[in-house]
């Protein structure tokens, strides 16, 4: 089995602690694999590390920098709009507030919570497909959507346990508790896992 690695956004957070870099890399990562997101983020940050620098890039330059992330043309437009709003409404800074983050273009609850936790060290539960799948597979929650999973986890987990949950479960979900045919035979939690929704495993 491959060694566990932190998700690319968490890696950027350790490197930079820069809210804008973390926000941008998180937006680029949506529906894109980490091995594509990392290089695309680094290409973009070589050209623009601030909202002011990003809006000065031409649309074509921005698209070429982030290609081949998923929906790269749409994401390029979103990033330009995001940078403009940060400059116009937030003095070029990423807000450390959930509602203010959710008001930004392209930012949903997953991204907003990830920025709060990784960029600002604030409490938040970032629920992506891995967190949603694994916590339901364990039977720890019984929910149908990531948003419902976030609310259920907020109610069950102490706030001090929220921040590291996404990084841990994404790495776990990429290596052992995979969406299809998880590696239950080597999972240390297998004896206590009800394997809800698992049709086949290795």
Beta strands, then each sheet from edge to edge (+ up, - down):
end
